[in-house]
Amino acid sequence: MLLRRAKILCKALPSGSSKPIQRRQINDDPRDQDAQFHFIPTGKSDVSHQTRVSFLSKDMSLDDRDRIAIRTVSSHGFRLNDAQFMFGPIGVFPKTVLSWRVLTPDDITEESLELFFLLQPKLDILIVGAGNKEHVDKVRRNVAGVISRHKIGFEVMPTEVAISTFNFLNAEHRYVAAALFPPPDLVVTAREYGRFLRKIPGWEEFRLWEALGANIAFSPEDKPAAIARKIWGNTPEAEEAEKKIRELRDRNRAAREKYLDDFDEKRKADLQTERRKLIDAAQEAASRKLGNK
């Protein structure tokens, strides 16, 4: 039995010959149907290994374009997505904005939020923008109990954070409202304003000059070196001039930074003084009116 199996195996083996055995090479040619690896063609609509970014403003349907969103905030009010500016505190709903008569964050109480409790059906969530971060705890103590009694979900947070939260929930079609008080201490400093202006390219840094073969002296990358080398070439004089230009530029930058710091401090102090005067005048007028009654 064993001999018979051995003979069968010997017959199956190739006989010795000088002609080499031709083995089929395995390749990944998609036309080779017997290849070990195959290409999987992808269509134009197939997406792989990519990151997608979606913008709420672009994804909104035409029916959603009238939904309210807040674009910017200042100490004086809010600018909406339709470019309208709303002065002072506001109450924001999915498609409506109302003025909210609150003088200070301390006045955010049960009475000032009564409008939001009267809505039917009830709100899913009420966002309270308390102003600055230091006002959040006090406002939460004033309103947390009454909002909980009305069985409405709520969040009390700084106004800047409350704005983004409202925009997101409103874009998701949640039944949400926001009571927003402008941050009293939100001041756009001269430094921040200058940082924004520096992001705007000047005429000499416009990319069109490079396409037109403009003078290298206007290159925004390294102006002192470009100017010095344009005048003196690659010489020691150019290096010395470049060094002096850089020293002068650094000295001017330090002086400008100090001036901006002093200017911002003075401006902030003046704004706080003016705001306190307005609040005192409003409280005095209210007291006088109550006294006359």
Backbone bond lengths (Angstrom), bond angles and torsions (degrees), N, CA, C in turn:
res aa  C-N    CA-C-N  psi(-1)  N-CA   C-N-CA  omega(-1)  CA-C   N-CA-C  phi
1 M - - - 1.466 - - 1.522 111.30 -
2 L 1.333 115.41 -43.77 1.454 119.80 179.36 1.511 111.36 -66.40
3 L 1.340 117.02 -38.69 1.464 120.49 179.21 1.520 110.94 -64.20
4 R 1.328 116.37 -37.86 1.461 119.61 -179.43 1.534 110.66 -65.26
5 R 1.344 117.77 -40.89 1.463 120.45 178.31 1.516 111.19 -66.65
6 A 1.328 116.67 -36.54 1.463 120.26 178.95 1.514 110.91 -64.67
7 K 1.345 117.43 -39.84 1.464 120.56 178.70 1.530 111.09 -64.85
8 I 1.331 116.63 -38.62 1.467 119.68 179.79 1.522 110.64 -64.92
9 L 1.326 116.98 -41.11 1.459 120.59 178.65 1.509 111.60 -65.80
10 C 1.319 116.96 -38.75 1.463 120.59 179.00 1.518 111.30 -64.93
11 K 1.322 117.29 -37.44 1.458 120.10 178.23 1.532 110.91 -68.02
12 A 1.323 117.48 -31.39 1.460 120.11 -178.66 1.515 112.48 -73.10
13 L 1.352 117.67 -25.97 1.451 120.42 -179.70 1.507 110.39 -72.99
14 P 1.368 120.15 148.60 1.469 121.53 179.40 1.520 110.39 -69.43
15 S 1.281 114.22 142.80 1.468 119.53 179.69 1.508 109.56 -74.46
16 G 1.313 117.38 147.14 1.451 121.84 -179.33 1.507 111.61 -63.70
17 S 1.314 116.89 126.37 1.453 121.94 178.67 1.515 107.61 -149.83
18 S 1.312 115.17 161.16 1.464 120.09 179.69 1.521 112.56 -78.79
19 K 1.311 118.16 -15.59 1.451 121.66 -179.39 1.523 109.88 -77.06
20 P 1.326 118.16 122.23 1.466 119.27 -177.73 1.524 111.45 -68.26
21 I 1.296 113.44 152.39 1.466 119.50 178.42 1.522 108.91 -77.20
22 Q 1.297 116.39 126.54 1.461 120.99 179.69 1.531 109.52 -88.70
23 R 1.308 113.69 114.82 1.468 119.30 178.82 1.526 109.20 -100.41
24 R 1.293 114.60 141.55 1.456 120.11 -178.64 1.524 109.57 -79.07
25 Q 1.308 116.78 125.02 1.450 120.63 179.40 1.531 110.04 -77.05
26 I 1.322 114.00 136.46 1.459 120.48 179.77 1.526 108.48 -91.38
27 N 1.279 117.11 123.42 1.459 120.78 176.62 1.522 109.24 -132.55
28 D 1.306 114.48 174.21 1.465 119.34 -176.65 1.522 111.85 -105.60
29 D 1.298 116.50 29.52 1.455 120.33 176.87 1.520 108.78 -69.04
30 P 1.323 118.46 124.62 1.469 119.22 -178.83 1.518 113.17 -62.66
31 R 1.322 117.35 -20.24 1.467 119.44 178.32 1.517 111.83 -79.17
32 D 1.336 116.79 -14.55 1.453 120.82 179.93 1.523 108.09 -86.71
33 Q 1.311 116.76 99.72 1.449 121.26 -175.11 1.518 112.52 -69.67
34 D 1.328 117.11 -20.93 1.457 120.30 -178.31 1.522 112.29 -98.67
35 A 1.305 117.27 5.69 1.457 119.63 -177.97 1.523 110.18 -68.36
36 Q 1.323 114.16 158.58 1.448 118.83 -178.33 1.520 111.99 -72.79
37 F 1.359 116.19 -35.21 1.457 121.33 -179.52 1.520 109.14 -115.78
38 H 1.303 116.15 146.63 1.456 120.97 -177.72 1.523 109.46 -131.21
39 F 1.316 115.94 146.82 1.457 121.46 171.50 1.522 109.08 -77.71
40 I 1.295 116.19 141.39 1.461 121.30 173.23 1.520 106.87 -110.73
41 P 1.312 117.74 100.56 1.467 119.38 -176.83 1.524 110.88 -64.78
42 T 1.324 115.97 144.18 1.463 122.06 178.06 1.517 109.51 -113.51
43 G 1.292 115.22 143.56 1.452 120.13 178.60 1.515 111.63 -82.61
44 K 1.319 116.16 176.31 1.459 120.84 -178.67 1.528 112.11 -67.76
45 S 1.329 116.31 -25.89 1.458 119.14 -178.51 1.515 113.18 -88.33
46 D 1.335 117.34 -7.29 1.459 120.58 -179.62 1.523 109.87 -76.90
47 V 1.337 116.89 135.83 1.455 122.45 -179.82 1.521 108.32 -125.13
48 S 1.316 116.68 127.95 1.455 120.78 178.97 1.512 109.85 -141.74
49 H 1.317 115.43 142.22 1.463 122.63 176.29 1.531 111.09 55.55
50 Q 1.298 116.36 45.13 1.451 120.76 177.74 1.522 109.70 -133.13
51 T 1.312 115.45 155.89 1.461 122.16 177.34 1.519 109.17 -109.02
52 R 1.301 115.53 130.33 1.459 120.26 -179.62 1.523 110.24 -105.12
53 V 1.314 115.75 140.29 1.460 122.72 175.69 1.522 107.40 -121.58
54 S 1.309 116.15 124.59 1.461 120.51 179.62 1.522 108.91 -111.53
55 F 1.324 115.85 141.83 1.457 122.67 179.06 1.521 108.56 -110.27
56 L 1.334 115.32 128.81 1.459 119.13 -177.64 1.517 111.45 -60.21
57 S 1.335 117.04 -36.61 1.459 119.78 -177.96 1.522 111.84 -65.84
58 K 1.335 117.65 -29.09 1.459 120.83 179.85 1.523 111.73 -87.83
59 D 1.343 116.55 -31.11 1.455 119.71 -177.32 1.523 112.93 -80.29
60 M 1.316 117.93 -16.18 1.460 120.56 -178.78 1.521 110.53 -67.83
61 S 1.311 115.43 138.21 1.456 119.97 177.75 1.519 109.73 -76.53
62 L 1.329 115.76 173.02 1.463 119.75 -179.29 1.521 111.70 -62.74
63 D 1.334 116.97 -30.98 1.459 120.17 179.60 1.524 111.94 -70.81
64 D 1.349 117.25 -19.66 1.456 120.93 -177.12 1.519 112.88 -96.20
65 R 1.322 118.13 -3.52 1.457 119.27 -175.55 1.524 112.94 -67.35
66 D 1.342 117.66 -18.98 1.458 119.42 179.09 1.522 112.34 -89.13
67 R 1.324 117.74 6.29 1.460 120.61 176.31 1.525 109.88 -73.85
68 I 1.312 115.01 145.16 1.452 120.89 -175.68 1.528 110.06 -80.61
69 A 1.319 115.51 138.68 1.464 122.55 170.23 1.520 107.47 -144.33
70 I 1.313 116.26 146.37 1.465 121.97 -178.00 1.518 108.58 -104.31
71 R 1.318 115.71 125.94 1.466 120.79 -176.37 1.520 112.52 -91.01
72 T 1.330 117.82 -47.74 1.460 120.93 -176.48 1.524 109.98 -138.64
73 V 1.332 114.95 163.82 1.457 121.67 179.55 1.522 108.45 -139.31
74 S 1.315 115.91 147.30 1.459 122.28 173.94 1.518 107.75 -141.84
75 S 1.318 116.52 -179.63 1.462 119.86 178.88 1.525 112.16 -72.78
76 H 1.337 117.11 -8.63 1.468 121.34 -178.99 1.526 112.95 -103.54
77 G 1.325 118.94 -17.26 1.454 119.64 -178.51 1.513 112.45 162.61
78 F 1.345 114.95 -156.06 1.460 121.59 -171.61 1.529 109.40 -134.34
79 R 1.323 115.10 145.81 1.466 120.60 174.31 1.523 108.34 -110.41
80 L 1.344 115.60 129.15 1.458 121.57 -176.15 1.521 110.95 -87.91
81 N 1.329 114.72 175.26 1.466 119.13 -178.42 1.521 112.77 -71.58
82 D 1.324 118.14 -14.32 1.465 120.42 175.54 1.530 111.72 -96.55
83 A 1.338 117.02 15.88 1.471 125.02 175.21 1.524 113.24 77.09
84 Q 1.329 119.20 2.68 1.461 120.33 175.86 1.525 110.00 -76.11
85 F 1.333 116.06 144.67 1.466 120.75 178.57 1.518 108.92 -109.87
86 M 1.333 116.01 127.94 1.457 122.70 179.94 1.525 108.72 -107.64
87 F 1.328 116.67 119.08 1.457 121.30 -178.72 1.526 110.45 -82.06
88 G 1.323 115.10 139.53 1.451 120.95 173.50 1.517 113.73 76.20
89 P 1.347 117.12 -172.50 1.470 121.59 178.81 1.527 111.27 -63.30
90 I 1.320 115.71 148.42 1.461 120.54 -177.90 1.524 109.87 -139.10
91 G 1.324 114.79 153.87 1.449 122.49 168.10 1.517 108.25 -107.62
92 V 1.324 116.67 123.43 1.460 121.65 -172.53 1.522 109.11 -113.35
93 F 1.325 114.99 132.44 1.453 122.90 177.14 1.528 108.26 -121.94
94 P 1.325 118.61 171.82 1.471 118.88 -175.83 1.520 114.46 -51.93
95 K 1.340 118.45 -37.28 1.465 120.02 -177.57 1.526 112.94 -133.03
96 T 1.330 117.33 14.79 1.462 121.17 -176.13 1.524 109.91 -143.76
97 V 1.332 115.18 147.81 1.466 121.63 174.89 1.526 108.16 -129.06
98 L 1.329 116.82 132.34 1.457 122.41 178.91 1.520 109.70 -124.88
99 S 1.322 115.96 150.24 1.458 120.06 173.99 1.525 109.18 -72.85
100 W 1.319 115.51 139.60 1.469 121.84 -176.20 1.527 107.55 -117.99
101 R 1.312 117.28 112.74 1.463 121.43 -172.67 1.527 109.91 -83.24
102 V 1.328 115.07 87.88 1.460 122.84 176.82 1.518 107.18 -133.33
103 L 1.335 117.44 125.60 1.462 120.50 -175.89 1.518 112.53 -81.89
104 T 1.321 117.42 -43.02 1.458 122.35 -177.56 1.524 108.99 -138.04
105 P 1.332 118.41 164.21 1.472 119.53 174.99 1.521 112.90 -59.28
106 D 1.339 118.03 -25.79 1.465 119.94 178.14 1.524 111.78 -66.92
107 D 1.334 117.59 -20.30 1.464 121.41 -179.44 1.524 113.11 -86.41
108 I 1.325 118.05 2.05 1.469 120.67 176.08 1.522 107.18 -79.55
109 T 1.312 116.27 96.55 1.462 122.77 -174.57 1.524 109.39 -132.20
110 E 1.325 115.12 -171.69 1.465 120.62 179.50 1.519 110.91 -61.37
111 E 1.336 117.47 -40.31 1.464 120.21 -178.29 1.525 111.56 -66.12
112 S 1.310 117.82 -38.74 1.464 120.04 -177.87 1.525 112.39 -72.16
113 L 1.342 117.27 -19.72 1.468 121.02 179.61 1.526 112.49 -100.63
114 E 1.328 117.33 7.59 1.464 120.60 -174.76 1.525 111.86 -59.11
115 L 1.328 117.57 -35.75 1.462 120.50 -178.75 1.524 111.43 -59.18
116 F 1.315 117.09 -40.20 1.462 120.39 -177.22 1.530 111.69 -69.90
117 F 1.338 117.02 -24.15 1.458 119.86 179.54 1.526 112.10 -81.71
118 L 1.336 117.33 -19.30 1.463 120.70 -177.12 1.521 112.94 -84.69
119 L 1.317 117.80 -9.95 1.461 120.65 -175.77 1.522 110.87 -68.86
120 Q 1.324 114.86 140.01 1.463 122.00 175.17 1.518 109.25 -129.99
121 P 1.321 119.79 129.21 1.469 126.53 -2.82 1.518 112.12 -67.89
122 K 1.327 116.12 167.02 1.455 120.67 -177.02 1.523 110.95 -65.41
123 L 1.319 113.99 151.92 1.463 119.89 177.52 1.521 110.77 -67.00
124 D 1.325 115.24 146.84 1.465 119.06 170.93 1.523 110.68 -70.35
125 I 1.318 115.80 -42.33 1.460 120.03 -178.02 1.523 108.89 -154.72
126 L 1.317 115.56 143.27 1.463 122.96 177.04 1.526 108.26 -116.02
127 I 1.324 115.86 122.43 1.459 121.82 178.77 1.526 108.02 -99.02
128 V 1.323 116.74 124.67 1.461 121.85 179.04 1.525 108.22 -110.96
129 G 1.336 116.08 113.86 1.457 121.27 174.16 1.515 109.04 -91.48
130 A 1.332 116.30 107.48 1.462 121.28 -169.81 1.515 113.91 -84.50
131 G 1.328 118.32 0.84 1.461 120.58 -176.37 1.510 110.11 105.68
132 N 1.334 116.90 -120.37 1.458 121.24 177.83 1.524 110.96 -86.50
133 K 1.311 115.44 171.75 1.460 120.72 -176.22 1.521 112.03 -63.40
134 E 1.339 117.32 -34.74 1.464 119.82 -177.15 1.529 112.58 -71.34
135 H 1.334 118.34 -12.60 1.464 121.20 -179.95 1.530 112.67 -90.10
136 V 1.325 117.34 -11.23 1.466 120.49 -170.16 1.524 111.46 -64.17
137 D 1.326 118.19 -48.10 1.467 120.59 -175.05 1.527 111.83 -62.99
138 K 1.320 116.57 -42.34 1.467 119.19 -178.64 1.524 111.37 -67.16
139 V 1.326 117.22 -42.16 1.466 120.31 178.58 1.521 110.44 -65.48
140 R 1.324 117.08 -38.38 1.464 119.48 179.29 1.526 110.59 -63.13
141 R 1.315 117.84 -40.13 1.472 119.92 177.78 1.530 111.34 -64.29
142 N 1.325 116.84 -32.37 1.466 119.69 -177.47 1.524 113.12 -76.05
143 V 1.336 117.84 -31.83 1.471 119.59 -169.35 1.522 114.11 -118.08
144 A 1.318 118.83 -12.71 1.471 119.51 -174.49 1.525 111.51 -60.54
145 G 1.334 116.81 -43.97 1.456 119.40 -176.69 1.515 113.10 -65.28
146 V 1.327 117.02 -45.28 1.463 119.72 -176.68 1.525 111.20 -69.37
147 I 1.321 118.35 -37.53 1.468 119.43 178.50 1.522 110.31 -67.05
148 S 1.322 116.86 -38.41 1.466 119.93 178.66 1.522 111.06 -64.88
149 R 1.333 117.76 -36.66 1.471 120.19 179.06 1.522 111.68 -64.33
150 H 1.322 117.28 -29.99 1.462 120.25 177.55 1.528 112.08 -85.26
151 K 1.318 116.91 2.61 1.471 122.77 175.57 1.529 111.62 57.02
152 I 1.323 114.70 49.48 1.465 121.98 176.67 1.525 107.81 -120.37
153 G 1.316 116.52 131.59 1.453 119.10 174.38 1.520 110.58 -66.17
154 F 1.317 116.91 143.82 1.468 118.60 -176.22 1.518 110.07 -150.00
155 E 1.324 113.91 159.86 1.459 123.08 173.16 1.522 107.95 -141.33
156 V 1.321 116.41 133.08 1.463 122.34 174.53 1.523 107.35 -112.46
157 M 1.320 116.63 121.68 1.463 120.73 -173.81 1.524 109.44 -152.84
158 P 1.330 117.39 168.48 1.471 119.25 174.50 1.524 111.04 -57.97
159 T 1.303 116.31 148.62 1.464 120.53 -173.19 1.524 112.06 -60.05
160 E 1.318 118.05 -38.97 1.466 120.02 -179.31 1.520 111.21 -60.68
161 V 1.330 117.39 -39.50 1.465 121.17 178.29 1.522 110.37 -74.56
162 A 1.329 116.83 -37.03 1.465 120.53 -179.38 1.522 111.49 -62.61
163 I 1.321 117.56 -33.93 1.465 120.65 -179.52 1.521 110.83 -63.35
164 S 1.322 116.92 -49.87 1.467 119.65 -179.33 1.521 111.07 -64.82
165 T 1.338 117.51 -35.23 1.467 120.27 178.18 1.523 110.86 -65.04
166 F 1.320 117.02 -44.71 1.469 120.08 178.43 1.524 111.12 -62.92
167 N 1.315 117.79 -44.97 1.467 120.28 -179.41 1.522 111.37 -58.43
168 F 1.319 116.46 -42.31 1.463 120.00 -178.58 1.525 111.36 -67.39
169 L 1.333 117.11 -46.81 1.465 119.95 -178.74 1.524 111.40 -66.31
170 N 1.316 117.40 -37.52 1.464 120.03 178.99 1.521 111.11 -67.28
171 A 1.325 117.42 -36.32 1.463 120.13 177.24 1.522 111.56 -67.02
172 E 1.330 116.87 -24.43 1.467 121.00 177.14 1.528 112.49 -88.07
173 H 1.337 116.95 9.16 1.467 122.67 177.58 1.527 112.25 64.47
174 R 1.329 116.69 31.19 1.459 119.74 172.86 1.522 109.25 -81.01
175 Y 1.319 116.37 148.97 1.464 120.71 177.63 1.523 107.33 -82.29
176 V 1.319 115.56 86.91 1.454 122.45 -170.38 1.523 109.41 -123.95
177 A 1.323 115.53 151.89 1.463 122.18 173.08 1.523 107.70 -139.86
178 A 1.323 115.40 158.41 1.462 120.42 -178.50 1.517 109.54 -136.79
179 A 1.327 115.83 134.72 1.463 122.76 171.98 1.523 106.67 -107.17
180 L 1.327 116.75 109.16 1.465 121.55 -169.01 1.522 110.71 -116.79
181 F 1.329 115.06 127.08 1.463 121.77 174.50 1.526 108.10 -109.16
182 P 1.339 119.04 128.20 1.470 119.90 -177.92 1.525 111.06 -61.20
183 P 1.317 118.85 136.03 1.468 120.72 179.75 1.529 110.47 -61.37
184 P 1.324 119.33 118.70 1.473 120.09 -177.04 1.524 113.31 -62.69
185 D 1.327 117.04 -34.15 1.460 120.51 -175.16 1.521 112.97 -99.17
186 L 1.321 117.43 15.81 1.463 119.89 178.31 1.523 108.40 -81.55
187 V 1.313 116.04 107.39 1.461 121.65 -177.96 1.522 108.24 -126.55
188 V 1.308 116.52 128.46 1.464 121.02 173.81 1.521 107.12 -80.51
189 T 1.310 115.75 106.59 1.455 120.06 -175.22 1.519 110.78 -72.98
190 A 1.324 115.08 161.77 1.461 119.79 177.23 1.520 111.01 -63.05
191 R 1.339 116.43 -31.99 1.463 119.81 177.63 1.532 110.95 -65.14
192 E 1.342 116.41 -45.34 1.462 119.75 178.71 1.526 110.70 -65.17
193 Y 1.315 116.23 -39.85 1.461 119.48 178.47 1.527 110.73 -64.37
194 G 1.329 116.12 -41.75 1.463 119.21 177.37 1.513 112.41 -65.89
195 R 1.360 116.29 -36.18 1.463 119.47 177.75 1.522 110.72 -63.88
196 F 1.327 116.29 -37.06 1.462 119.68 176.93 1.524 111.18 -67.15
197 L 1.341 116.77 -42.56 1.462 119.72 -179.04 1.525 111.59 -65.18
198 R 1.334 115.91 -33.28 1.464 118.32 -179.72 1.519 112.06 -67.84
199 K 1.331 117.12 -20.74 1.459 119.49 177.62 1.524 112.37 -76.58
200 I 1.317 116.99 -14.06 1.461 120.98 178.59 1.522 108.27 -88.73
201 P 1.320 119.50 116.52 1.468 120.28 -177.11 1.519 111.44 -68.51
202 G 1.322 115.43 140.23 1.450 120.60 175.35 1.519 111.23 -78.77
203 W 1.331 114.73 176.41 1.471 117.99 -176.57 1.520 111.08 -64.38
204 E 1.346 117.54 -32.76 1.462 118.74 -177.15 1.524 111.90 -77.18
205 E 1.356 117.32 -13.20 1.452 120.88 179.23 1.519 112.13 -103.73
206 F 1.301 116.93 6.21 1.458 120.06 -178.56 1.523 109.83 -65.97
207 R 1.316 116.71 138.83 1.462 120.77 -174.65 1.524 112.74 -64.37
208 L 1.309 117.56 -20.27 1.460 119.58 -178.76 1.522 110.97 -65.20
209 W 1.344 117.04 -30.32 1.466 118.74 -179.72 1.523 110.76 -63.02
210 E 1.311 116.41 -38.65 1.460 119.12 179.00 1.523 110.65 -64.38
211 A 1.335 116.34 -40.36 1.461 119.55 179.33 1.527 111.43 -66.18
212 L 1.347 116.71 -30.39 1.459 120.26 -179.79 1.524 112.85 -88.44
213 G 1.344 116.71 3.82 1.452 119.44 -179.99 1.505 112.56 74.26
214 A 1.321 117.38 43.56 1.461 120.99 -176.45 1.517 110.76 -69.36
215 N 1.333 114.25 166.22 1.457 121.36 -178.16 1.518 110.17 -60.62
216 I 1.315 117.11 138.45 1.462 121.30 -178.53 1.522 111.62 -65.67
217 A 1.341 115.77 -18.84 1.465 118.77 179.37 1.516 111.98 -63.61
218 F 1.338 117.62 -22.06 1.455 120.93 -179.54 1.519 112.50 -92.89
219 S 1.323 118.03 7.01 1.453 120.71 -178.99 1.521 109.88 -66.15
220 P 1.336 119.03 130.07 1.461 120.36 -177.03 1.512 113.30 -75.92
221 E 1.338 119.17 -9.35 1.453 120.30 -174.18 1.527 111.86 -69.73
222 D 1.349 117.38 -53.95 1.456 120.84 -176.48 1.521 108.36 -147.43
223 K 1.301 117.22 81.31 1.462 120.97 -173.71 1.527 113.56 -65.63
224 P 1.357 120.23 -44.47 1.469 118.21 -179.44 1.517 113.28 -58.38
225 A 1.340 116.95 -45.63 1.460 119.54 -179.69 1.519 110.86 -65.33
226 A 1.342 116.95 -39.92 1.462 119.70 -178.45 1.523 111.18 -65.53
227 I 1.348 116.41 -42.46 1.466 119.53 -179.00 1.525 110.86 -66.80
228 A 1.346 116.83 -45.37 1.466 120.19 -178.16 1.523 111.42 -63.04
229 R 1.305 116.99 -42.73 1.467 119.39 -178.42 1.518 111.44 -72.94
230 K 1.322 116.38 -27.49 1.455 118.72 177.49 1.528 110.64 -67.52
231 I 1.337 116.71 -33.67 1.466 120.48 -177.68 1.524 111.44 -85.05
232 W 1.357 116.86 -49.68 1.466 119.92 -173.39 1.527 113.82 -104.97
233 G 1.350 117.41 -9.67 1.450 118.88 -176.04 1.522 110.70 76.43
234 N 1.324 117.06 -165.42 1.465 121.76 179.78 1.532 109.46 -84.43
235 T 1.324 116.05 75.73 1.460 122.08 -177.06 1.523 109.17 -130.90
236 P 1.355 117.27 164.56 1.470 119.68 175.90 1.524 112.54 -58.92
237 E 1.348 117.12 -33.25 1.458 119.34 177.61 1.528 111.42 -61.33
238 A 1.335 116.25 -38.56 1.464 119.92 178.58 1.524 111.03 -64.75
239 E 1.326 117.01 -41.00 1.461 120.06 178.90 1.528 111.16 -64.69
240 E 1.349 116.70 -40.79 1.457 120.05 178.93 1.526 111.25 -65.73
241 A 1.330 116.56 -42.03 1.463 119.98 178.01 1.528 111.13 -64.65
242 E 1.320 115.97 -40.79 1.465 119.85 178.34 1.524 110.81 -61.32
243 K 1.331 116.92 -40.82 1.459 121.06 179.53 1.525 111.21 -63.19
244 K 1.335 116.89 -43.90 1.461 120.53 -179.67 1.524 111.45 -66.30
245 I 1.332 115.91 -38.44 1.467 119.27 178.73 1.522 110.53 -63.44
246 R 1.321 116.76 -42.51 1.463 120.45 -179.99 1.531 111.01 -65.56
247 E 1.330 117.34 -40.62 1.464 119.94 178.21 1.527 110.79 -62.61
248 L 1.324 116.18 -43.35 1.457 119.72 178.64 1.521 111.37 -63.76
249 R 1.321 116.86 -40.86 1.461 120.29 179.96 1.525 111.22 -65.76
250 D 1.351 117.34 -41.91 1.463 120.39 178.78 1.524 111.35 -65.33
251 R 1.340 117.09 -38.24 1.454 120.37 179.42 1.530 110.89 -66.39
252 N 1.310 116.20 -40.65 1.463 119.80 177.67 1.526 111.47 -66.53
253 R 1.333 116.36 -37.47 1.457 119.36 179.41 1.527 110.76 -65.00
254 A 1.340 117.16 -42.28 1.466 119.97 179.06 1.528 111.07 -63.02
255 A 1.344 116.44 -42.07 1.464 119.33 178.63 1.524 111.15 -64.87
256 R 1.341 116.85 -38.19 1.461 120.05 179.94 1.528 111.07 -67.05
257 E 1.336 117.10 -40.49 1.459 120.18 179.46 1.525 110.84 -62.82
258 K 1.333 117.04 -41.57 1.468 120.09 179.18 1.530 110.90 -65.47
259 Y 1.314 116.19 -40.59 1.466 119.44 178.98 1.527 110.78 -63.64
260 L 1.335 117.04 -41.67 1.463 120.19 -179.50 1.519 111.21 -65.69
261 D 1.335 117.36 -39.53 1.464 119.77 178.16 1.527 110.86 -61.76
262 D 1.336 116.93 -47.26 1.466 120.07 179.70 1.528 111.38 -64.47
263 F 1.329 116.56 -39.82 1.462 120.58 -179.57 1.524 111.03 -64.73
264 D 1.338 117.28 -42.39 1.463 120.84 -178.92 1.527 111.42 -66.52
265 E 1.327 116.88 -40.36 1.462 119.49 178.94 1.531 110.81 -63.19
266 K 1.315 116.62 -44.41 1.468 120.04 179.78 1.525 111.08 -65.63
267 R 1.330 116.51 -40.73 1.466 119.99 -179.26 1.521 110.80 -65.75
268 K 1.328 117.04 -40.76 1.457 120.34 -179.95 1.524 111.02 -65.84
269 A 1.332 116.78 -41.02 1.466 120.04 178.38 1.529 110.89 -64.43
270 D 1.330 117.14 -40.53 1.469 120.34 179.14 1.527 111.36 -65.00
271 L 1.328 116.56 -40.18 1.464 119.69 179.68 1.520 111.45 -66.04
272 Q 1.324 117.03 -41.01 1.460 119.59 178.61 1.528 111.24 -64.86
273 T 1.339 116.56 -39.83 1.468 119.82 177.78 1.529 111.25 -64.15
274 E 1.335 116.14 -43.84 1.466 119.96 179.41 1.523 111.33 -64.86
275 R 1.322 117.07 -39.93 1.464 120.48 -179.99 1.522 110.68 -66.18
276 R 1.325 116.80 -40.12 1.457 119.79 178.90 1.531 111.24 -64.40
277 K 1.329 116.80 -37.59 1.465 120.18 177.69 1.523 111.04 -63.79
278 L 1.346 116.55 -41.72 1.462 119.65 179.47 1.520 111.36 -64.80
279 I 1.334 116.53 -41.13 1.467 119.98 179.70 1.524 110.67 -65.75
280 D 1.332 116.57 -43.26 1.468 119.84 179.02 1.527 111.04 -63.10
281 A 1.345 116.12 -39.65 1.462 118.91 179.57 1.524 111.12 -65.84
282 A 1.351 116.90 -40.22 1.460 120.11 179.18 1.523 111.02 -66.23
283 Q 1.328 117.14 -41.37 1.461 119.79 179.16 1.526 111.46 -67.24
284 E 1.329 116.27 -37.46 1.464 119.40 178.00 1.523 111.18 -65.95
285 A 1.351 116.17 -39.84 1.464 119.28 178.38 1.522 110.92 -65.73
286 A 1.336 116.72 -39.01 1.461 119.79 178.75 1.522 110.97 -66.23
287 S 1.334 116.95 -40.60 1.470 120.01 178.79 1.522 111.04 -65.34
288 R 1.340 116.52 -39.71 1.463 120.35 179.05 1.525 111.08 -64.86
289 K 1.340 114.84 -38.15 1.466 118.82 179.90 1.519 111.11 -67.42
290 L 1.344 116.57 -40.77 1.464 119.79 177.90 1.526 111.01 -67.17
291 G 1.342 116.24 -34.25 1.465 119.43 179.02 1.516 112.39 -67.43
292 N 1.330 116.67 -35.53 1.467 120.20 178.49 1.517 111.68 -67.39
293 K 1.330 115.89 -31.29 1.464 118.60 178.85 1.527 110.86 -72.78
